[in-house]
Amino acid sequence: MKKIQAILLATVLLVGAYASAATIPTSKMVDPTTAEIRGLLTDANFIVEVDTSAFVTFMLNREGEIVVLSVDTDNDRVASFIKARLNYHKVKAPLEKGKEYKVPVLLQAEA
């Protein structure tokens, strides 16, 4: 009888552990800042031949405008494009002024 209780207890603990470790799928909510930056970087005025990634470091000035501090990428044309599109553009998203933000950017090649 004790063996059955021990096996039953072990089974309950195992099922409980698996159930608590399971992740619940969440809906993909897009951050308003991400959506706004994505909108600013659409429709490049040049053809992107290969997927190009960059890390953009920026902050907001007192007027709530983006000031691009650096664009970490190997492609100078992409860096210039990102700076031209983002610099001194007012954002509607609530970001802290004077704080540095770093965002990854991926420009996908046109098919």
PDB file as gemmi writes it, atoms N, CA and C in Angstrom:
CRYST1    1.000    1.000    1.000  90.00  90.00  90.00 P 1                      
ATOM      1  N   MET A   1       0.813  -1.188   0.000  1.00  0.00           N  
ATOM      2  CA  MET A   1       0.000   0.000   0.000  1.00  0.00           C  
ATOM      3  C   MET A   1       0.866   1.265   0.000  1.00  0.00           C  
ATOM      4  N   LYS A   2       1.973   1.203   0.756  1.00  0.00           N  
ATOM      5  CA  LYS A   2       2.849   2.364   0.809  1.00  0.00           C  
ATOM      6  C   LYS A   2       3.522   2.601  -0.532  1.00  0.00           C  
ATOM      7  N   LYS A   3       3.827   1.536  -1.258  1.00  0.00           N  
ATOM      8  CA  LYS A   3       4.450   1.688  -2.573  1.00  0.00           C  
ATOM      9  C   LYS A   3       3.495   2.382  -3.540  1.00  0.00           C  
ATOM     10  N   ILE A   4       2.229   2.022  -3.487  1.00  0.00           N  
ATOM     11  CA  ILE A   4       1.242   2.641  -4.372  1.00  0.00           C  
ATOM     12  C   ILE A   4       1.115   4.122  -4.048  1.00  0.00           C  
ATOM     13  N   GLN A   5       1.090   4.463  -2.756  1.00  0.00           N  
ATOM     14  CA  GLN A   5       1.004   5.864  -2.362  1.00  0.00           C  
ATOM     15  C   GLN A   5       2.249   6.636  -2.816  1.00  0.00           C  
ATOM     16  N   ALA A   6       3.411   6.031  -2.699  1.00  0.00           N  
ATOM     17  CA  ALA A   6       4.652   6.693  -3.109  1.00  0.00           C  
ATOM     18  C   ALA A   6       4.671   6.910  -4.621  1.00  0.00           C  
ATOM     19  N   ILE A   7       4.233   5.900  -5.376  1.00  0.00           N  
ATOM     20  CA  ILE A   7       4.185   6.033  -6.836  1.00  0.00           C  
ATOM     21  C   ILE A   7       3.163   7.097  -7.228  1.00  0.00           C  
ATOM     22  N   LEU A   8       2.013   7.099  -6.568  1.00  0.00           N  
ATOM     23  CA  LEU A   8       0.981   8.093  -6.849  1.00  0.00           C  
ATOM     24  C   LEU A   8       1.475   9.503  -6.521  1.00  0.00           C  
ATOM     25  N   LEU A   9       2.168   9.671  -5.415  1.00  0.00           N  
ATOM     26  CA  LEU A   9       2.718  10.968  -5.032  1.00  0.00           C  
ATOM     27  C   LEU A   9       3.768  11.428  -6.039  1.00  0.00           C  
ATOM     28  N   ALA A  10       4.633  10.521  -6.467  1.00  0.00           N  
ATOM     29  CA  ALA A  10       5.657  10.863  -7.459  1.00  0.00           C  
ATOM     30  C   ALA A  10       5.010  11.273  -8.777  1.00  0.00           C  
ATOM     31  N   THR A  11       3.952  10.561  -9.172  1.00  0.00           N  
ATOM     32  CA  THR A  11       3.247  10.898 -10.412  1.00  0.00           C  
ATOM     33  C   THR A  11       2.611  12.280 -10.315  1.00  0.00           C  
ATOM     34  N   VAL A  12       1.986  12.578  -9.200  1.00  0.00           N  
ATOM     35  CA  VAL A  12       1.355  13.889  -9.008  1.00  0.00           C  
ATOM     36  C   VAL A  12       2.409  14.989  -9.047  1.00  0.00           C  
ATOM     37  N   LEU A  13       3.543  14.772  -8.405  1.00  0.00           N  
ATOM     38  CA  LEU A  13       4.619  15.770  -8.417  1.00  0.00           C  
ATOM     39  C   LEU A  13       5.177  15.969  -9.823  1.00  0.00           C  
ATOM     40  N   LEU A  14       5.344  14.888 -10.568  1.00  0.00           N  
ATOM     41  CA  LEU A  14       5.845  14.993 -11.937  1.00  0.00           C  
ATOM     42  C   LEU A  14       4.876  15.763 -12.827  1.00  0.00           C  
ATOM     43  N   VAL A  15       3.599  15.433 -12.732  1.00  0.00           N  
ATOM     44  CA  VAL A  15       2.595  16.125 -13.543  1.00  0.00           C  
ATOM     45  C   VAL A  15       2.547  17.600 -13.158  1.00  0.00           C  
ATOM     46  N   GLY A  16       2.628  17.890 -11.883  1.00  0.00           N  
ATOM     47  CA  GLY A  16       2.623  19.277 -11.426  1.00  0.00           C  
ATOM     48  C   GLY A  16       3.835  20.049 -11.920  1.00  0.00           C  
ATOM     49  N   ALA A  17       4.991  19.398 -11.924  1.00  0.00           N  
ATOM     50  CA  ALA A  17       6.209  20.059 -12.403  1.00  0.00           C  
ATOM     51  C   ALA A  17       6.117  20.351 -13.894  1.00  0.00           C  
ATOM     52  N   TYR A  18       5.629  19.406 -14.664  1.00  0.00           N  
ATOM     53  CA  TYR A  18       5.486  19.628 -16.108  1.00  0.00           C  
ATOM     54  C   TYR A  18       4.449  20.711 -16.410  1.00  0.00           C  
ATOM     55  N   ALA A  19       3.368  20.710 -15.649  1.00  0.00           N  
ATOM     56  CA  ALA A  19       2.319  21.707 -15.884  1.00  0.00           C  
ATOM     57  C   ALA A  19       2.805  23.113 -15.550  1.00  0.00           C  
ATOM     58  N   SER A  20       3.598  23.245 -14.499  1.00  0.00           N  
ATOM     59  CA  SER A  20       4.079  24.580 -14.131  1.00  0.00           C  
ATOM     60  C   SER A  20       5.173  25.067 -15.074  1.00  0.00           C  
ATOM     61  N   ALA A  21       5.879  24.150 -15.708  1.00  0.00           N  
ATOM     62  CA  ALA A  21       6.946  24.540 -16.635  1.00  0.00           C  
ATOM     63  C   ALA A  21       6.414  24.884 -18.018  1.00  0.00           C  
ATOM     64  N   ALA A  22       5.204  24.498 -18.311  1.00  0.00           N  
ATOM     65  CA  ALA A  22       4.624  24.780 -19.628  1.00  0.00           C  
ATOM     66  C   ALA A  22       4.371  26.279 -19.759  1.00  0.00           C  
ATOM     67  N   THR A  23       4.700  26.796 -20.916  1.00  0.00           N  
ATOM     68  CA  THR A  23       4.481  28.226 -21.145  1.00  0.00           C  
ATOM     69  C   THR A  23       3.125  28.447 -21.789  1.00  0.00           C  
ATOM     70  N   ILE A  24       2.520  29.528 -21.416  1.00  0.00           N  
ATOM     71  CA  ILE A  24       1.234  29.893 -21.989  1.00  0.00           C  
ATOM     72  C   ILE A  24       1.508  30.848 -23.137  1.00  0.00           C  
ATOM     73  N   PRO A  25       1.045  30.528 -24.328  1.00  0.00           N  
ATOM     74  CA  PRO A  25       1.300  31.430 -25.452  1.00  0.00           C  
ATOM     75  C   PRO A  25       0.632  32.780 -25.216  1.00  0.00           C  
ATOM     76  N   THR A  26       1.387  33.821 -25.478  1.00  0.00           N  
ATOM     77  CA  THR A  26       0.851  35.168 -25.315  1.00  0.00           C  
ATOM     78  C   THR A  26       0.703  35.806 -26.683  1.00  0.00           C  
ATOM     79  N   SER A  27      -0.189  36.741 -26.750  1.00  0.00           N  
ATOM     80  CA  SER A  27      -0.351  37.443 -28.019  1.00  0.00           C  
ATOM     81  C   SER A  27       0.844  38.366 -28.210  1.00  0.00           C  
ATOM     82  N   LYS A  28       1.275  38.512 -29.445  1.00  0.00           N  
ATOM     83  CA  LYS A  28       2.428  39.356 -29.731  1.00  0.00           C  
ATOM     84  C   LYS A  28       1.970  40.803 -29.797  1.00  0.00           C  
ATOM     85  N   MET A  29       2.262  41.520 -28.732  1.00  0.00           N  
ATOM     86  CA  MET A  29       1.945  42.939 -28.714  1.00  0.00           C  
ATOM     87  C   MET A  29       3.198  43.691 -29.123  1.00  0.00           C  
ATOM     88  N   VAL A  30       3.053  44.594 -30.043  1.00  0.00           N  
ATOM     89  CA  VAL A  30       4.189  45.362 -30.523  1.00  0.00           C  
ATOM     90  C   VAL A  30       4.297  46.621 -29.685  1.00  0.00           C  
ATOM     91  N   ASP A  31       5.492  46.858 -29.173  1.00  0.00           N  
ATOM     92  CA  ASP A  31       5.771  48.057 -28.410  1.00  0.00           C  
ATOM     93  C   ASP A  31       5.534  49.278 -29.301  1.00  0.00           C  
ATOM     94  N   PRO A  32       4.887  50.326 -28.798  1.00  0.00           N  
ATOM     95  CA  PRO A  32       4.615  51.496 -29.641  1.00  0.00           C  
ATOM     96  C   PRO A  32       5.886  52.143 -30.193  1.00  0.00           C  
ATOM     97  N   THR A  33       6.956  52.112 -29.419  1.00  0.00           N  
ATOM     98  CA  THR A  33       8.221  52.678 -29.896  1.00  0.00           C  
ATOM     99  C   THR A  33       8.751  51.871 -31.067  1.00  0.00           C  
ATOM    100  N   THR A  34       8.693  50.555 -30.950  1.00  0.00           N  
ATOM    101  CA  THR A  34       9.152  49.684 -32.029  1.00  0.00           C  
ATOM    102  C   THR A  34       8.337  49.919 -33.289  1.00  0.00           C  
ATOM    103  N   ALA A  35       7.036  50.018 -33.131  1.00  0.00           N  
ATOM    104  CA  ALA A  35       6.169  50.245 -34.291  1.00  0.00           C  
ATOM    105  C   ALA A  35       6.472  51.586 -34.949  1.00  0.00           C  
ATOM    106  N   GLU A  36       6.735  52.602 -34.137  1.00  0.00           N  
ATOM    107  CA  GLU A  36       7.015  53.925 -34.697  1.00  0.00           C  
ATOM    108  C   GLU A  36       8.354  53.946 -35.436  1.00  0.00           C  
ATOM    109  N   ILE A  37       9.375  53.319 -34.847  1.00  0.00           N  
ATOM    110  CA  ILE A  37      10.689  53.263 -35.508  1.00  0.00           C  
ATOM    111  C   ILE A  37      10.597  52.428 -36.775  1.00  0.00           C  
ATOM    112  N   ARG A  38       9.852  51.329 -36.724  1.00  0.00           N  
ATOM    113  CA  ARG A  38       9.671  50.496 -37.917  1.00  0.00           C  
ATOM    114  C   ARG A  38       9.025  51.310 -39.034  1.00  0.00           C  
ATOM    115  N   GLY A  39       8.030  52.112 -38.681  1.00  0.00           N  
ATOM    116  CA  GLY A  39       7.364  52.945 -39.678  1.00  0.00           C  
ATOM    117  C   GLY A  39       8.289  53.978 -40.291  1.00  0.00           C  
ATOM    118  N   LEU A  40       9.193  54.524 -39.489  1.00  0.00           N  
ATOM    119  CA  LEU A  40      10.134  55.524 -39.998  1.00  0.00           C  
ATOM    120  C   LEU A  40      11.177  54.916 -40.927  1.00  0.00           C  
ATOM    121  N   LEU A  41      11.472  53.638 -40.732  1.00  0.00           N  
ATOM    122  CA  LEU A  41      12.534  52.999 -41.517  1.00  0.00           C  
ATOM    123  C   LEU A  41      12.004  52.193 -42.704  1.00  0.00           C  
ATOM    124  N   THR A  42      10.743  52.324 -43.025  1.00  0.00           N  
ATOM    125  CA  THR A  42      10.221  51.623 -44.200  1.00  0.00           C  
ATOM    126  C   THR A  42      10.508  52.428 -45.458  1.00  0.00           C  
ATOM    127  N   ASP A  43      10.390  51.777 -46.584  1.00  0.00           N  
ATOM    128  CA  ASP A  43      10.584  52.406 -47.896  1.00  0.00           C  
ATOM    129  C   ASP A  43      11.950  53.073 -48.030  1.00  0.00           C  
ATOM    130  N   ALA A  44      12.979  52.260 -47.973  1.00  0.00           N  
ATOM    131  CA  ALA A  44      14.341  52.782 -48.162  1.00  0.00           C  
ATOM    132  C   ALA A  44      14.478  53.342 -49.573  1.00  0.00           C  
ATOM    133  N   ASN A  45      15.266  54.394 -49.699  1.00  0.00           N  
ATOM    134  CA  ASN A  45      15.446  55.026 -51.009  1.00  0.00           C  
ATOM    135  C   ASN A  45      16.572  54.365 -51.806  1.00  0.00           C  
ATOM    136  N   PHE A  46      16.931  53.153 -51.421  1.00  0.00           N  
ATOM    137  CA  PHE A  46      17.929  52.370 -52.143  1.00  0.00           C  
ATOM    138  C   PHE A  46      17.541  50.903 -52.035  1.00  0.00           C  
ATOM    139  N   ILE A  47      18.120  50.083 -52.887  1.00  0.00           N  
ATOM    140  CA  ILE A  47      17.798  48.657 -52.896  1.00  0.00           C  
ATOM    141  C   ILE A  47      18.709  47.933 -51.909  1.00  0.00           C  
ATOM    142  N   VAL A  48      18.095  47.205 -51.005  1.00  0.00           N  
ATOM    143  CA  VAL A  48      18.840  46.403 -50.040  1.00  0.00           C  
ATOM    144  C   VAL A  48      19.060  45.041 -50.684  1.00  0.00           C  
ATOM    145  N   GLU A  49      20.317  44.731 -51.008  1.00  0.00           N  
ATOM    146  CA  GLU A  49      20.625  43.489 -51.730  1.00  0.00           C  
ATOM    147  C   GLU A  49      20.755  42.288 -50.807  1.00  0.00           C  
ATOM    148  N   VAL A  50      21.279  42.501 -49.610  1.00  0.00           N  
ATOM    149  CA  VAL A  50      21.410  41.420 -48.627  1.00  0.00           C  
ATOM    150  C   VAL A  50      20.844  41.921 -47.300  1.00  0.00           C  
ATOM    151  N   ASP A  51      20.349  40.985 -46.497  1.00  0.00           N  
ATOM    152  CA  ASP A  51      19.855  41.365 -45.178  1.00  0.00           C  
ATOM    153  C   ASP A  51      20.977  42.046 -44.406  1.00  0.00           C  
ATOM    154  N   THR A  52      20.684  43.197 -43.839  1.00  0.00           N  
ATOM    155  CA  THR A  52      21.691  43.970 -43.124  1.00  0.00           C  
ATOM    156  C   THR A  52      21.168  44.295 -41.738  1.00  0.00           C  
ATOM    157  N   SER A  53      21.980  44.010 -40.733  1.00  0.00           N  
ATOM    158  CA  SER A  53      21.574  44.311 -39.365  1.00  0.00           C  
ATOM    159  C   SER A  53      22.409  45.461 -38.819  1.00  0.00           C  
ATOM    160  N   ALA A  54      21.836  46.143 -37.851  1.00  0.00           N  
ATOM    161  CA  ALA A  54      22.518  47.261 -37.213  1.00  0.00           C  
ATOM    162  C   ALA A  54      21.990  47.401 -35.793  1.00  0.00           C  
ATOM    163  N   PHE A  55      22.809  47.977 -34.931  1.00  0.00           N  
ATOM    164  CA  PHE A  55      22.376  48.336 -33.590  1.00  0.00           C  
ATOM    165  C   PHE A  55      22.408  49.848 -33.500  1.00  0.00           C  
ATOM    166  N   VAL A  56      21.263  50.426 -33.218  1.00  0.00           N  
ATOM    167  CA  VAL A  56      21.133  51.881 -33.172  1.00  0.00           C  
ATOM    168  C   VAL A  56      21.058  52.313 -31.710  1.00  0.00           C  
ATOM    169  N   THR A  57      21.948  53.219 -31.333  1.00  0.00           N  
ATOM    170  CA  THR A  57      21.923  53.805 -30.001  1.00  0.00           C  
ATOM    171  C   THR A  57      21.406  55.223 -30.138  1.00  0.00           C  
ATOM    172  N   PHE A  58      20.349  55.538 -29.389  1.00  0.00           N  
ATOM    173  CA  PHE A  58      19.766  56.874 -29.481  1.00  0.00           C  
ATOM    174  C   PHE A  58      19.266  57.322 -28.116  1.00  0.00           C  
ATOM    175  N   MET A  59      18.943  58.590 -28.037  1.00  0.00           N  
ATOM    176  CA  MET A  59      18.321  59.148 -26.845  1.00  0.00           C  
ATOM    177  C   MET A  59      17.336  60.221 -27.283  1.00  0.00           C  
ATOM    178  N   LEU A  60      16.527  60.688 -26.364  1.00  0.00           N  
ATOM    179  CA  LEU A  60      15.593  61.769 -26.658  1.00  0.00           C  
ATOM    180  C   LEU A  60      16.123  63.064 -26.064  1.00  0.00           C  
ATOM    181  N   ASN A  61      16.037  64.153 -26.842  1.00  0.00           N  
ATOM    182  CA  ASN A  61      16.433  65.452 -26.311  1.00  0.00           C  
ATOM    183  C   ASN A  61      15.259  66.067 -25.545  1.00  0.00           C  
ATOM    184  N   ARG A  62      15.405  67.298 -25.085  1.00  0.00           N  
ATOM    185  CA  ARG A  62      14.361  67.948 -24.283  1.00  0.00           C  
ATOM    186  C   ARG A  62      13.051  68.127 -25.040  1.00  0.00           C  
ATOM    187  N   GLU A  63      13.143  68.225 -26.353  1.00  0.00           N  
ATOM    188  CA  GLU A  63      11.938  68.418 -27.163  1.00  0.00           C  
ATOM    189  C   GLU A  63      11.250  67.101 -27.512  1.00  0.00           C  
ATOM    190  N   GLY A  64      11.793  65.981 -27.044  1.00  0.00           N  
ATOM    191  CA  GLY A  64      11.212  64.678 -27.342  1.00  0.00           C  
ATOM    192  C   GLY A  64      11.576  64.159 -28.711  1.00  0.00           C  
ATOM    193  N   GLU A  65      12.691  64.642 -29.272  1.00  0.00           N  
ATOM    194  CA  GLU A  65      13.140  64.206 -30.593  1.00  0.00           C  
ATOM    195  C   GLU A  65      14.246  63.164 -30.438  1.00  0.00           C  
ATOM    196  N   ILE A  66      14.280  62.221 -31.365  1.00  0.00           N  
ATOM    197  CA  ILE A  66      15.330  61.200 -31.374  1.00  0.00           C  
ATOM    198  C   ILE A  66      16.643  61.842 -31.800  1.00  0.00           C  
ATOM    199  N   VAL A  67      17.694  61.550 -31.051  1.00  0.00           N  
ATOM    200  CA  VAL A  67      19.047  61.950 -31.435  1.00  0.00           C  
ATOM    201  C   VAL A  67      19.850  60.657 -31.543  1.00  0.00           C  
ATOM    202  N   VAL A  68      20.233  60.297 -32.761  1.00  0.00           N  
ATOM    203  CA  VAL A  68      20.981  59.061 -32.989  1.00  0.00           C  
ATOM    204  C   VAL A  68      22.420  59.281 -32.539  1.00  0.00           C  
ATOM    205  N   LEU A  69      22.878  58.469 -31.595  1.00  0.00           N  
ATOM    206  CA  LEU A  69      24.239  58.581 -31.088  1.00  0.00           C  
ATOM    207  C   LEU A  69      25.204  57.740 -31.905  1.00  0.00           C  
ATOM    208  N   SER A  70      24.771  56.538 -32.278  1.00  0.00           N  
ATOM    209  CA  SER A  70      25.629  55.688 -33.107  1.00  0.00           C  
ATOM    210  C   SER A  70      24.788  54.647 -33.826  1.00  0.00           C  
ATOM    211  N   VAL A  71      25.324  54.202 -34.957  1.00  0.00           N  
ATOM    212  CA  VAL A  71      24.724  53.110 -35.720  1.00  0.00           C  
ATOM    213  C   VAL A  71      25.840  52.108 -35.960  1.00  0.00           C  
ATOM    214  N   ASP A  72      25.736  50.962 -35.313  1.00  0.00           N  
ATOM    215  CA  ASP A  72      26.775  49.940 -35.413  1.00  0.00           C  
ATOM    216  C   ASP A  72      26.427  48.972 -36.545  1.00  0.00           C  
ATOM    217  N   THR A  73      27.025  49.210 -37.713  1.00  0.00           N  
ATOM    218  CA  THR A  73      26.827  48.356 -38.882  1.00  0.00           C  
ATOM    219  C   THR A  73      28.036  48.487 -39.798  1.00  0.00           C  
ATOM    220  N   ASP A  74      28.212  47.510 -40.672  1.00  0.00           N  
ATOM    221  CA  ASP A  74      29.323  47.546 -41.626  1.00  0.00           C  
ATOM    222  C   ASP A  74      28.968  48.326 -42.886  1.00  0.00           C  
ATOM    223  N   ASN A  75      27.702  48.579 -43.109  1.00  0.00           N  
ATOM    224  CA  ASN A  75      27.237  49.225 -44.329  1.00  0.00           C  
ATOM    225  C   ASN A  75      27.017  50.724 -44.075  1.00  0.00           C  
ATOM    226  N   ASP A  76      27.864  51.571 -44.667  1.00  0.00           N  
ATOM    227  CA  ASP A  76      27.768  53.020 -44.464  1.00  0.00           C  
ATOM    228  C   ASP A  76      26.466  53.593 -45.010  1.00  0.00           C  
ATOM    229  N   ARG A  77      25.977  53.017 -46.082  1.00  0.00           N  
ATOM    230  CA  ARG A  77      24.734  53.509 -46.679  1.00  0.00           C  
ATOM    231  C   ARG A  77      23.552  53.267 -45.741  1.00  0.00           C  
ATOM    232  N   VAL A  78      23.543  52.122 -45.101  1.00  0.00           N  
ATOM    233  CA  VAL A  78      22.491  51.803 -44.138  1.00  0.00           C  
ATOM    234  C   VAL A  78      22.585  52.739 -42.935  1.00  0.00           C  
ATOM    235  N   ALA A  79      23.799  52.991 -42.467  1.00  0.00           N  
ATOM    236  CA  ALA A  79      23.986  53.896 -41.329  1.00  0.00           C  
ATOM    237  C   ALA A  79      23.474  55.296 -41.663  1.00  0.00           C  
ATOM    238  N   SER A  80      23.793  55.787 -42.839  1.00  0.00           N  
ATOM    239  CA  SER A  80      23.327  57.115 -43.255  1.00  0.00           C  
ATOM    240  C   SER A  80      21.809  57.153 -43.375  1.00  0.00           C  
ATOM    241  N   PHE A  81      21.228  56.091 -43.925  1.00  0.00           N  
ATOM    242  CA  PHE A  81      19.776  56.009 -44.074  1.00  0.00           C  
ATOM    243  C   PHE A  81      19.085  56.061 -42.712  1.00  0.00           C  
ATOM    244  N   ILE A  82      19.587  55.271 -41.764  1.00  0.00           N  
ATOM    245  CA  ILE A  82      18.979  55.224 -40.432  1.00  0.00           C  
ATOM    246  C   ILE A  82      19.098  56.582 -39.745  1.00  0.00           C  
ATOM    247  N   LYS A  83      20.272  57.198 -39.825  1.00  0.00           N  
ATOM    248  CA  LYS A  83      20.462  58.512 -39.198  1.00  0.00           C  
ATOM    249  C   LYS A  83      19.544  59.555 -39.820  1.00  0.00           C  
ATOM    250  N   ALA A  84      19.435  59.546 -41.141  1.00  0.00           N  
ATOM    251  CA  ALA A  84      18.598  60.534 -41.826  1.00  0.00           C  
ATOM    252  C   ALA A  84      17.122  60.361 -41.467  1.00  0.00           C  
ATOM    253  N   ARG A  85      16.679  59.124 -41.324  1.00  0.00           N  
ATOM    254  CA  ARG A  85      15.267  58.880 -41.041  1.00  0.00           C  
ATOM    255  C   ARG A  85      14.900  59.125 -39.575  1.00  0.00           C  
ATOM    256  N   LEU A  86      15.837  58.855 -38.657  1.00  0.00           N  
ATOM    257  CA  LEU A  86      15.492  58.925 -37.237  1.00  0.00           C  
ATOM    258  C   LEU A  86      15.876  60.237 -36.561  1.00  0.00           C  
ATOM    259  N   ASN A  87      16.991  60.850 -36.972  1.00  0.00           N  
ATOM    260  CA  ASN A  87      17.478  62.038 -36.276  1.00  0.00           C  
ATOM    261  C   ASN A  87      16.443  63.151 -36.264  1.00  0.00           C  
ATOM    262  N   TYR A  88      16.215  63.689 -35.083  1.00  0.00           N  
ATOM    263  CA  TYR A  88      15.341  64.841 -34.839  1.00  0.00           C  
ATOM    264  C   TYR A  88      13.895  64.609 -35.256  1.00  0.00           C  
ATOM    265  N   HIS A  89      13.469  63.368 -35.197  1.00  0.00           N  
ATOM    266  CA  HIS A  89      12.061  63.045 -35.429  1.00  0.00           C  
ATOM    267  C   HIS A  89      11.388  62.911 -34.063  1.00  0.00           C  
ATOM    268  N   LYS A  90      10.286  63.589 -33.874  1.00  0.00           N  
ATOM    269  CA  LYS A  90       9.562  63.505 -32.603  1.00  0.00           C  
ATOM    270  C   LYS A  90       8.839  62.168 -32.519  1.00  0.00           C  
ATOM    271  N   VAL A  91       8.933  61.560 -31.356  1.00  0.00           N  
ATOM    272  CA  VAL A  91       8.244  60.288 -31.141  1.00  0.00           C  
ATOM    273  C   VAL A  91       7.047  60.504 -30.227  1.00  0.00           C  
ATOM    274  N   LYS A  92       6.019  59.741 -30.483  1.00  0.00           N  
ATOM    275  CA  LYS A  92       4.805  59.828 -29.674  1.00  0.00           C  
ATOM    276  C   LYS A  92       4.861  58.869 -28.491  1.00  0.00           C  
ATOM    277  N   ALA A  93       5.700  57.855 -28.597  1.00  0.00           N  
ATOM    278  CA  ALA A  93       5.800  56.842 -27.552  1.00  0.00           C  
ATOM    279  C   ALA A  93       6.417  57.450 -26.292  1.00  0.00           C  
ATOM    280  N   PRO A  94       5.972  56.994 -25.132  1.00  0.00           N  
ATOM    281  CA  PRO A  94       6.496  57.553 -23.879  1.00  0.00           C  
ATOM    282  C   PRO A  94       7.873  56.985 -23.542  1.00  0.00           C  
ATOM    283  N   LEU A  95       8.900  57.745 -23.852  1.00  0.00           N  
ATOM    284  CA  LEU A  95      10.269  57.363 -23.520  1.00  0.00           C  
ATOM    285  C   LEU A  95      10.860  58.420 -22.597  1.00  0.00           C  
ATOM    286  N   GLU A  96      11.802  58.003 -21.779  1.00  0.00           N  
ATOM    287  CA  GLU A  96      12.452  58.911 -20.842  1.00  0.00           C  
ATOM    288  C   GLU A  96      13.473  59.773 -21.574  1.00  0.00           C  
ATOM    289  N   LYS A  97      13.400  61.065 -21.380  1.00  0.00           N  
ATOM    290  CA  LYS A  97      14.321  61.994 -22.041  1.00  0.00           C  
ATOM    291  C   LYS A  97      15.691  61.907 -21.382  1.00  0.00           C  
ATOM    292  N   GLY A  98      16.736  61.917 -22.212  1.00  0.00           N  
ATOM    293  CA  GLY A  98      18.104  61.865 -21.713  1.00  0.00           C  
ATOM    294  C   GLY A  98      18.630  60.465 -21.470  1.00  0.00           C  
ATOM    295  N   LYS A  99      17.800  59.455 -21.547  1.00  0.00           N  
ATOM    296  CA  LYS A  99      18.227  58.068 -21.340  1.00  0.00           C  
ATOM    297  C   LYS A  99      18.623  57.462 -22.677  1.00  0.00           C  
ATOM    298  N   GLU A 100      19.715  56.689 -22.684  1.00  0.00           N  
ATOM    299  CA  GLU A 100      20.162  56.032 -23.919  1.00  0.00           C  
ATOM    300  C   GLU A 100      19.361  54.754 -24.140  1.00  0.00           C  
ATOM    301  N   TYR A 101      18.987  54.548 -25.384  1.00  0.00           N  
ATOM    302  CA  TYR A 101      18.269  53.340 -25.790  1.00  0.00           C  
ATOM    303  C   TYR A 101      19.053  52.680 -26.912  1.00  0.00           C  
ATOM    304  N   LYS A 102      19.043  51.359 -26.930  1.00  0.00           N  
ATOM    305  CA  LYS A 102      19.724  50.607 -27.988  1.00  0.00           C  
ATOM    306  C   LYS A 102      18.710  49.647 -28.589  1.00  0.00           C  
ATOM    307  N   VAL A 103      18.537  49.738 -29.912  1.00  0.00           N  
ATOM    308  CA  VAL A 103      17.577  48.870 -30.587  1.00  0.00           C  
ATOM    309  C   VAL A 103      18.249  48.167 -31.765  1.00  0.00           C  
ATOM    310  N   PRO A 104      17.919  46.889 -31.966  1.00  0.00           N  
ATOM    311  CA  PRO A 104      18.416  46.200 -33.156  1.00  0.00           C  
ATOM    312  C   PRO A 104      17.538  46.537 -34.350  1.00  0.00           C  
ATOM    313  N   VAL A 105      18.155  46.687 -35.495  1.00  0.00           N  
ATOM    314  CA  VAL A 105      17.434  46.991 -36.732  1.00  0.00           C  
ATOM    315  C   VAL A 105      17.868  45.982 -37.783  1.00  0.00           C  
ATOM    316  N   LEU A 106      16.912  45.427 -38.510  1.00  0.00           N  
ATOM    317  CA  LEU A 106      17.212  44.508 -39.604  1.00  0.00           C  
ATOM    318  C   LEU A 106      16.536  45.027 -40.859  1.00  0.00           C  
ATOM    319  N   LEU A 107      17.343  45.368 -41.847  1.00  0.00           N  
ATOM    320  CA  LEU A 107      16.809  45.747 -43.156  1.00  0.00           C  
ATOM    321  C   LEU A 107      16.865  44.497 -44.020  1.00  0.00           C  
ATOM    322  N   GLN A 108      15.711  44.040 -44.457  1.00  0.00           N  
ATOM    323  CA  GLN A 108      15.645  42.806 -45.221  1.00  0.00           C  
ATOM    324  C   GLN A 108      15.807  43.080 -46.706  1.00  0.00           C  
ATOM    325  N   ALA A 109      16.500  42.164 -47.365  1.00  0.00           N  
ATOM    326  CA  ALA A 109      16.734  42.286 -48.803  1.00  0.00           C  
ATOM    327  C   ALA A 109      15.416  42.192 -49.552  1.00  0.00           C  
ATOM    328  N   GLU A 110      15.325  42.963 -50.615  1.00  0.00           N  
ATOM    329  CA  GLU A 110      14.125  42.921 -51.438  1.00  0.00           C  
ATOM    330  C   GLU A 110      14.199  41.722 -52.365  1.00  0.00           C  
ATOM    331  N   ALA A 111      13.104  41.022 -52.460  1.00  0.00           N  
ATOM    332  CA  ALA A 111      13.085  39.804 -53.283  1.00  0.00           C  
ATOM    333  C   ALA A 111      12.828  40.113 -54.728  1.00  0.00           C  
TER     334      ALA A 111                                                      
END                                                                             
